[in-house]
């Protein structure tokens, strides 16, 4: 009996991780602690950002949406400002060889790419504002059927104008996403707006 219960539990966990990334579902959340090191010339800094995201699954495992980024970091002697806004694409890996690497039936690997406008403006040193492109791998661990804790290691490149024409960053984002079936999202919207 225990063996049957364990088998059912493993199957249900796998279904949970797959059901939330189906076509038509919505993903909303963001990184709450985004730790980064900036390798821009004349400036190496540590930062924390807030990075809300929203996306819609246009196909099973593939979502398109948008993001906003705002962060502050302090170094001696001032405060630095980071900002960004743009589009994002996320693909949950379905390859059976990579899926074997997953440490739990509740975990799913993904790749995320972003394109937008961003800026890095330190109080002292070189600033860059312009086109931002980012890409990186991540993992989502579904703690409930609708909530996933996430880690995302991402490389960001900003090319544009300012004292420096480029800014490179490597970020480790830690946060969460809420995955809602589109019918549930519509129901929440109707209850909140009365429409």
TIBA-897089 format. One line per field, with one value per residue: x negated, y, z of N, C-alpha, C in turn. Coordinates in steps of 0.2 Angstrom, whole numbers, always signed. Layout:
<rs>
n.xx (X; ...)
n.yy (Y; ...)
n.zz (Z; ...)
ca.xx (X; ...)
ca.yy (Y; ...)
ca.zz (Z; ...)
c.xx (X; ...)
c.yy (Y; ...)
c.zz (Z; ...)
</rs>
This chain:
<rs>
n.xx (-4; -10; -19; -11; -5; -16; -21; -9; -10; -22; -19; -9; -16; -24; -14; -9; -20; -20; -7; -5; -12; -6; +1; +10; +10; +5; -9; -15; -25; -41; -58; -64; -76; -89; -105; -120; -135; -144; -154; -158; -169; -180; -172; -166; -153; -141; -124; -106; -91; -74; -62; -49; -38; -28; -19; -12; -8; -10; -12; -13; -25; -31; -33; -28; -31; -32; -44; -49; -62; -70; -82; -93; -109; -122; -138; -154; -156; -142; -125; -119; -109; -99; -89; -76; -66; -56; -53; -51; -55; -52; -57; -53; -62; -60; -67; -72; -84; -89; -79; -82; -91; -85; -82; -70; -53; -45; -52; -58; -68; -73; -75; -78; -76; -79; -74; -76; -75; -87; -97; -112; -117; -129; -133; -146; -158; -157; -143; -129; -116; -104; -100; -96; -101; -98; -101; -99; -100; -88; -80; -64; -55; -41; -32; -19; -4; -2; -12; -29; -46; -60; -76; -88; -101; -109; -115; -118; -119; -121; -120; -124; -123; -132; -144; -151; -150; -146; -139; -141; -134; -132; -119; -112; -96; -84; -68; -50; -36; -19; -8; +6; +21; +28; +42; +44; +37; +45; +57; +52; +49; +62; +68; +61; +63; +76; +81)
n.yy (-6; +6; +8; +10; +22; +30; +29; +35; +48; +53; +53; +62; +74; +76; +79; +90; +99; +100; +104; +117; +124; +124; +128; +143; +146; +158; +167; +175; +185; +187; +191; +193; +195; +199; +196; +203; +206; +218; +221; +232; +244; +253; +251; +241; +232; +228; +223; +224; +220; +223; +213; +212; +201; +196; +184; +175; +159; +154; +142; +125; +125; +136; +153; +170; +187; +201; +212; +222; +231; +237; +244; +248; +252; +253; +261; +267; +283; +285; +282; +270; +268; +256; +251; +245; +239; +228; +215; +197; +180; +163; +147; +131; +116; +102; +91; +74; +69; +80; +82; +71; +75; +83; +86; +83; +78; +89; +99; +110; +113; +128; +140; +158; +172; +190; +206; +223; +240; +247; +254; +258; +268; +274; +284; +288; +286; +276; +277; +268; +268; +261; +248; +232; +216; +200; +183; +167; +151; +143; +136; +130; +126; +119; +122; +122; +117; +129; +138; +142; +142; +150; +150; +159; +161; +174; +182; +199; +211; +228; +239; +255; +272; +285; +287; +276; +263; +250; +239; +225; +212; +199; +190; +183; +178; +176; +171; +170; +163; +164; +153; +153; +145; +151; +153; +154; +165; +175; +174; +179; +192; +197; +196; +206; +218; +218; +217)
n.zz (+0; +4; -6; -17; -14; -13; -27; -33; -27; -33; -47; -47; -42; -54; -63; -58; -60; -74; -77; -75; -84; -96; -112; -113; -100; -86; -80; -66; -56; -49; -46; -30; -23; -31; -34; -39; -49; -56; -70; -76; -84; -73; -62; -50; -42; -30; -30; -27; -34; -38; -48; -56; -66; -79; -89; -103; -108; -123; -130; -125; -112; -116; -114; -117; -112; -102; -92; -78; -71; -57; -47; -33; -28; -16; -14; -10; -14; -15; -21; -33; -48; -56; -70; -80; -93; -103; -115; -112; -114; -111; -109; -105; -102; -111; -115; -114; -109; -102; -93; -85; -76; -67; -50; -43; -45; -44; -49; -63; -76; -85; -98; -100; -109; -112; -119; -120; -114; -104; -90; -82; -69; -60; -46; -46; -58; -73; -84; -92; -104; -113; -126; -120; -118; -112; -106; -99; -89; -78; -64; -58; -44; -39; -26; -22; -31; -39; -36; -39; -33; -38; -46; -55; -66; -74; -89; -93; -105; -109; -121; -127; -124; -115; -102; -104; -117; -115; -104; -93; -84; -72; -65; -51; -49; -37; -33; -35; -44; -49; -56; -65; -72; -87; -86; -72; -69; -76; -68; -56; -60; -64; -51; -44; -52; -55; -67)
ca.xx (+0; -14; -22; -6; -4; -22; -20; -4; -13; -27; -16; -5; -20; -26; -8; -9; -25; -18; +0; -6; -16; -2; +4; +16; +9; +2; -14; -16; -29; -47; -64; -64; -83; -93; -112; -124; -142; -145; -161; -160; -176; -181; -167; -164; -149; -136; -118; -100; -86; -67; -61; -43; -37; -22; -20; -7; -10; -7; -12; -15; -32; -34; -29; -30; -28; -36; -47; -52; -68; -72; -87; -98; -115; -126; -145; -157; -152; -135; -120; -118; -102; -98; -82; -75; -59; -56; -50; -54; -53; -54; -56; -54; -65; -57; -72; -72; -91; -90; -74; -85; -96; -81; -82; -64; -48; -42; -57; -58; -73; -70; -80; -75; -79; -75; -76; -73; -79; -90; -102; -116; -119; -132; -134; -153; -160; -154; -136; -127; -109; -102; -98; -98; -99; -100; -100; -102; -96; -85; -76; -58; -53; -34; -30; -12; -2; -2; -18; -36; -52; -65; -83; -89; -108; -108; -120; -115; -123; -118; -124; -121; -126; -134; -151; -153; -146; -143; -139; -140; -132; -130; -115; -108; -90; -80; -61; -44; -31; -12; -5; +13; +24; +32; +49; +44; +35; +51; +61; +49; +50; +69; +70; +58; +65; +83; +83)
ca.yy (+0; +12; +8; +12; +29; +34; +30; +40; +54; +55; +54; +68; +79; +77; +82; +97; +103; +100; +107; +124; +127; +123; +133; +147; +148; +164; +167; +182; +185; +190; +190; +197; +196; +199; +198; +204; +209; +222; +221; +238; +247; +257; +251; +234; +234; +223; +226; +220; +223; +220; +212; +209; +198; +193; +181; +171; +153; +153; +135; +121; +126; +142; +159; +177; +192; +207; +213; +228; +230; +243; +242; +253; +249; +258; +260; +273; +287; +286; +277; +269; +266; +252; +251; +241; +237; +225; +208; +191; +174; +158; +140; +125; +111; +95; +85; +68; +69; +85; +80; +66; +79; +86; +83; +82; +78; +96; +104; +110; +118; +133; +146; +164; +178; +196; +211; +229; +246; +247; +258; +258; +275; +275; +290; +289; +281; +276; +275; +266; +267; +259; +242; +227; +209; +195; +176; +162; +146; +143; +130; +132; +121; +120; +121; +120; +117; +136; +143; +140; +145; +150; +153; +161; +164; +177; +187; +205; +216; +234; +243; +261; +278; +287; +287; +269; +261; +244; +237; +218; +210; +192; +190; +177; +180; +171; +173; +166; +164; +161; +150; +152; +144; +157; +153; +156; +172; +179; +174; +184; +199; +198; +197; +212; +223; +218; +217)
ca.zz (+0; +4; -12; -22; -12; -15; -34; -35; -26; -38; -53; -46; -42; -60; -66; -55; -63; -81; -79; -74; -90; -102; -116; -111; -93; -85; -75; -63; -50; -50; -42; -24; -22; -37; -32; -45; -49; -62; -72; -80; -83; -67; -57; -48; -37; -28; -30; -26; -38; -38; -55; -57; -72; -81; -96; -105; -111; -130; -131; -119; -110; -119; -112; -119; -108; -100; -86; -76; -66; -53; -41; -30; -24; -13; -14; -7; -9; -17; -23; -40; -50; -61; -72; -86; -95; -110; -116; -110; -117; -106; -112; -100; -106; -112; -118; -109; -106; -97; -88; -80; -72; -62; -43; -40; -50; -44; -52; -70; -79; -90; -101; -101; -113; -112; -123; -118; -113; -97; -89; -76; -68; -54; -43; -48; -63; -80; -84; -99; -105; -120; -127; -115; -120; -107; -107; -94; -87; -72; -61; -54; -39; -37; -19; -22; -38; -43; -34; -40; -31; -44; -46; -62; -67; -81; -91; -96; -109; -111; -126; -129; -124; -108; -101; -107; -122; -113; -97; -93; -78; -71; -60; -48; -46; -33; -32; -36; -49; -48; -62; -65; -78; -89; -83; -65; -69; -78; -63; -51; -63; -63; -44; -42; -55; -55; -74)
c.xx (-4; -17; -18; -5; -10; -22; -15; -7; -18; -24; -12; -10; -23; -20; -8; -14; -24; -12; -1; -9; -13; +0; +10; +15; +5; -3; -15; -20; -35; -53; -64; -71; -87; -100; -116; -131; -142; -152; -162; -166; -176; -176; -165; -160; -144; -130; -112; -95; -79; -65; -55; -42; -30; -22; -14; -10; -7; -8; -14; -23; -35; -30; -32; -27; -33; -39; -49; -57; -69; -77; -91; -103; -119; -134; -148; -158; -145; -130; -119; -111; -103; -91; -82; -68; -60; -52; -54; -51; -56; -52; -57; -56; -61; -61; -73; -79; -92; -85; -77; -89; -92; -81; -76; -58; -44; -46; -57; -64; -70; -76; -75; -79; -75; -78; -73; -77; -81; -95; -106; -119; -122; -133; -141; -155; -156; -147; -134; -120; -108; -99; -101; -96; -102; -97; -103; -97; -94; -82; -70; -56; -46; -33; -23; -10; -3; -8; -25; -41; -57; -72; -85; -96; -108; -113; -116; -120; -119; -123; -121; -125; -128; -141; -155; -148; -143; -144; -137; -139; -130; -126; -113; -102; -86; -73; -56; -40; -25; -10; +2; +16; +28; +39; +49; +42; +41; +56; +59; +50; +57; +71; +67; +61; +73; +86; +84)
c.yy (+6; +13; +11; +20; +33; +35; +35; +47; +57; +57; +61; +74; +81; +80; +89; +102; +104; +104; +114; +128; +126; +129; +137; +149; +155; +164; +174; +181; +189; +188; +195; +199; +194; +201; +198; +207; +212; +222; +227; +241; +252; +257; +243; +235; +228; +226; +221; +224; +219; +219; +208; +207; +196; +190; +176; +165; +152; +146; +131; +122; +132; +148; +165; +182; +198; +208; +220; +227; +237; +241; +248; +249; +254; +256; +267; +277; +288; +281; +276; +267; +262; +252; +247; +239; +234; +219; +203; +185; +168; +151; +135; +119; +105; +89; +80; +68; +74; +84; +75; +69; +82; +82; +81; +82; +85; +101; +104; +115; +122; +137; +152; +169; +184; +201; +217; +235; +246; +252; +257; +264; +275; +282; +293; +284; +281; +273; +273; +265; +265; +252; +236; +220; +204; +188; +172; +156; +147; +137; +133; +125; +123; +118; +119; +120; +123; +140; +139; +144; +145; +153; +154; +164; +167; +182; +192; +209; +222; +238; +250; +267; +280; +287; +281; +266; +254; +243; +229; +216; +202; +192; +183; +179; +174; +174; +168; +168; +161; +159; +149; +150; +150; +158; +156; +163; +177; +179; +179; +191; +201; +200; +204; +218; +224; +218; +210)
c.zz (+0; -2; -17; -20; -14; -23; -36; -33; -31; -45; -52; -46; -49; -64; -64; -59; -71; -82; -79; -80; -96; -106; -113; -103; -92; -80; -73; -57; -51; -45; -36; -22; -28; -35; -38; -44; -56; -64; -77; -78; -77; -62; -56; -42; -36; -27; -28; -30; -36; -46; -56; -65; -73; -88; -97; -109; -118; -133; -125; -118; -112; -118; -115; -114; -107; -93; -84; -71; -63; -48; -39; -27; -21; -13; -11; -13; -10; -18; -30; -41; -56; -63; -78; -87; -102; -110; -114; -114; -112; -109; -107; -104; -105; -114; -112; -106; -101; -91; -83; -75; -66; -55; -40; -46; -50; -47; -60; -72; -85; -93; -102; -105; -112; -117; -121; -118; -105; -96; -82; -75; -61; -52; -45; -53; -69; -80; -91; -99; -112; -121; -123; -118; -114; -108; -101; -92; -80; -70; -57; -50; -37; -30; -18; -30; -42; -41; -35; -37; -37; -42; -54; -63; -74; -82; -95; -99; -111; -115; -128; -128; -116; -108; -104; -111; -120; -106; -97; -85; -78; -65; -58; -45; -42; -31; -33; -42; -47; -55; -61; -72; -80; -86; -76; -65; -71; -72; -57; -54; -62; -56; -42; -45; -56; -62; -77)
</rs>
